[in-house]
Amino acid sequence: MILGDFNHPDIDWCAYTALAAASRECCEFMNTQCFYTQRVLRPRDNVVLDLVLSRERDLFSQLQVINSLGDSDHNMIEFTFHLSRKVYNDTKELRDYRRGDYESIKKRLSEMD
C-alpha cells in the first residue's frame, strides 16, 4: 500500500493515463506504479491528488475522503485496513538455573552409588 498527496494533477485516475500536458515526473510516476490500483476517486478541486494505491483489492474497505485537515488544502482519508497475520505460540520452558538448590542436588548425588 502506498498513500499520500502526490501532487500529480495531470493524471486521469479513471482512465489510468497521464494527460498530454503532464510533466515528465508525472509520466514517470504513472510508469512506475505498475499493478497498483488507485482507490480514491473523489476529486479535490476537480483533481484527484489524495492517493491510496494498492495491489490487493480487498486490502481495505469503507474508504472515504472526509473533511480537509485544518486550514490546509489536504483532505483526510478514512478507511478500514484488513490485515491478516499469523500468531505463533512459541512457548518454551526456560529454566532459571540461578535459583537452583545446588546444595541439595550435591547432597543427593553424593548419597547415590
N, C-alpha and C positions, 0 to 999 in steps of 0.2 A: 504494500500500500504506500502510495506517495500522496501527500496532501500539502496544500498551501495556496498562496496567491502568487501566480507565476507571471502576471502582467503580460500576457500574450493576447491582446485584444483581437488580433487578426486570425484567430483560429475559429473555424465553424465546427463546433463540437458535435453537432447533429450529423454533419457530413464527414467529419474527421479529415478536414482539409485546411490548409493554410490559404488565406485569401491572396490574390495577386499582389497586393500591396504589402504583404507580410515581410518583416525584416528577416535577415539571414538567420539570426538567433531563433526566431520563431519557427522557421522552416526546419532548422536542425533539431529543435525540440520535438517537432512532430515526427521526425525520422527516428529519433532515439527512444520514443516511448512505445515501441512495438509491443503488441499483445496486451497493453494496458487499456482499460476502458474507463472513460470519464463518467463519473456517477452524478455530478452536479450539472443540471441542465437549466437551472433558473438563472437568467441573466441579471447582472448588476449594471444598471445604466446601459441596457441593451447589449451587454457583452458578458460572457461567462469568464470570469477571472479566478474564481474560487474553485480550485481543482481538488477532486478526490479521485485518484487513479488506482485501479486495482486490476489484478489478473483474474481474480476469482469473483464470480457474480454474487455468491452467497456469503461473502466475507462480512458484509454489513447490510442492515435494513433500516427502514424508517428514517432515511436520510432527508433532512430538510434544511434549507437555508433560513436562518432566523434573523433577528434584528441586527443592525450594524453594531459594531464594537465601539461604544462611546461616541466620540466625535469623529472617529476615523471613517474612511471610506471602505473599510473592510467589514465583511459580514461574518457572522458566526455560523458554523455548520454543526448541526447536531445529528448524530446517528448512533445506532446500536451496532457495536462491533462484536462479531461472532468468532470466538477463538476456541478451538478445541485443543486440549492439552492432555497429555498422559501423566497420570500421577503414579509415581513409583514409590512403593512402600518398601524401602530398603532398610529393614530393621536388622541390625547386627547387635549381638550381645557383646558389650565391651566390659572387660573385667578391670576392676580398679585394684591393681597389684599393690599400690601404696597402702591400702587398708588391710592387707592380708595379715593373718595371725601366724607369722613365721615361727615364733617360738613354739606354738602348739604343733605346727607341722613338723618341726625338727624333733620334738619330743616323741611324737607318734612314729616317725620314721626310725628313730633310734631304738624303739621297742620292737621293731619288726625284724624278723630273721631273714 
